[in-house]
Structures are given as C-alpha cells and as structure tokens.
Amino acid sequence: MNQPIAFTLKPTSAPAVAVDSPPKMSARGVDVFYGEKQALFDVDIDIHRNRVTALIGPSGCGKSTFIRCLNRMNDVIADARVRGSITLDGQDIHDPGLDVVSLRARVGMVFQKPNPFPKSVYENVAYGPRIHGLAASRGELDDIVRASLERAGLWGEVAERLNEPGTSLSGGQQQRLCIARAIAVDPEVILMDEPCSALDPIATARIEELIDELRLNFAIVIVTHSMQQAARVSQHTAFFHLGKLVEQGPTEQIFTSPRDERTQGYVTGRFG
C-alpha cells in the first residue's frame, strides 16, 4: 500500500502567520478561459505574509495559470479571460484605476527558467528601481543593488563582477540574480513558477534556503512539481487537479492526512 511521502517539519526562524491576520491576497470564485476552453474553475484561496504557499498537482492542472492571475500576467495572452475576484490588501487587482505596472512591482515574479536581462549584473538589479524612481541618486541606487544582492545571497559571489553580463553567471546564480531583481523594487508578494526545475541539486538547495529567509519579509507563492520541495519550503499547500483547487491546508496535514482521495492518490504517487 502506498503511503504519503515522509514529512519533516523544517525548523525556521521566520514568524508564524497569525491565525486572525488578514490575507495579503485573496482569490474568490476565479475562473480562467483560454478562448472557449476553461482552464480554472471557481478557485478560492488566501495568500498570507510570512508564509510560503505551495501549489502542487499534475502537469496541466492549472497551477501556473493561477499564479499568473495574481499579477495579471494572463493579460498578455490575447484570448485569456479571468472572472471572479482577486484582491491585494482588499483592493481588486482588476480595478480600472489600478496601474498594472505598479501591481507587478508589488507582486513580483520569478520564472521557471532564469531570464536575466542582456545587461550587466548591476543593471539587472538596478533596472526596476530606476524605472520606478526609487533612487534619488547613484549612491542610493548602489545601496539598493547591494542590499538586493545580499538578500538574494549573491553579493559575495558577484561583488567583483557587477559589470559582467548577468548571462555569464551559472544557472543557480542567474536564478538568484532574478530573485534579486524582483526584490529590488520592494514587492509585497513574490510569485515563483517552478524556480528550481532547471537547476542542479546544490543550486536548488541554495534557492530553498533563500525562500525560507525571504519569508521573513514577503508573502511567497511557489508552483512546484516536487512534492518533496513543497514539504520542505512551504507552510500551506494547495492541490490542483483538472483546473480545480481540490484541497488546501497546512502543508503537514496535506502530506500526512489529506481529506480528499484525489489528494491522497497524488501525494502517494498513484497518479501525476
């Protein structure tokens, strides 16, 4: 008989989420269509600060579609339609008065494949603060770049390479550079879509440690195909299947005593 994967609660110095704390983001009744095809059905979930929320499920189940809703990345797909309510600090992110550029600064994203700009390491990180007017002088910009690289655990490796192309770094370093770029504009939520799938185990471990540290200051949502990774880095897990959010709850509960038989089947490896 298949058993749920072994679950070890990882010690962390990050604060626990207060039970009564308001969510940073909320989704209610979210449906997504690509043309006539419906990709998501009636999704409800809350995203909290100081918590990593992992989205798990088989390929094509709607995880990436949903995470792209949270900063309106689906807007760039011509035939995509999103229905329902998604709020950030209580404000509807589809409010006509909300600036999408500002939204994406507040809700940053790190993609599956490292995608540094074809610029220097320094300019990769400085780009966002510069266009958003976050630095009044070159000195302030230098401080933001250094602080962002330090928070991404990369400063010690690139301090003497700031003028080299970001693409000259290793894969794991490139992904941490992309994380530094995302946090340089001081976001409130960080979305990560399979951030370790292109990395080796050592680089993956570095990114996972970084995620745990970043939770001190941000709300984090991570899409992952690795159930072991979800168990290691998250405090809340949501299981998607065929475009529906089947079950969600504390990560330990989802992996050790899921309530839905579909969740049980997935975490024990019977499908997916």
C-alpha angles and dihedrals in degrees: 000000000000117000131202114269117273108271124205118182104228115226111240139180092211117110121260119246111259109243092230098038114125115248119256090220132013132192121197127181094345116181123177127197131189101199106307094339117096112218101175130034126204099320118189120182141140124221116207134198116249090026134101111218113198121204111205135175142106122307113283095021096121104264097124092038089057097045089052089057091063094070097023095252087146087069088081091061108088099216098035118118126185123198129184133042129305117175136188112201087343096307119118107243089213092058106132088228093058115099110228093209090056090046091055090050089054093042106041126190137213115195134217096256118045106254111185115176116255088258138094122290088254095050092048090062097034095052098082098043089047097052092042092049094238095143125059094192143017089257092057090047090051089052092050092049093049094044092049093049090047092051089050090052092242108103096091090054099046106028090107094039103055093123095049120098114273087228090064091071124093119266094260092046090049091054091050088048089055089050090050088050091051095049095043090084090052099244124190098215129035120201117200119190108197091320095177103039093101095043135091120245095264093051090044091055090052091051091048091052089049092051090054091051094046090055087075089073109019146046106243131198118188129187111207138167089200112090089189089057092048089052092049101046109026137076096190126038131194121194117210125194129174092347095310131108098234101179141349136180144113109340094238091054094047092053100039106031112012115180099212120069090221090058089046090052093050099046091047091051099246090131141000 
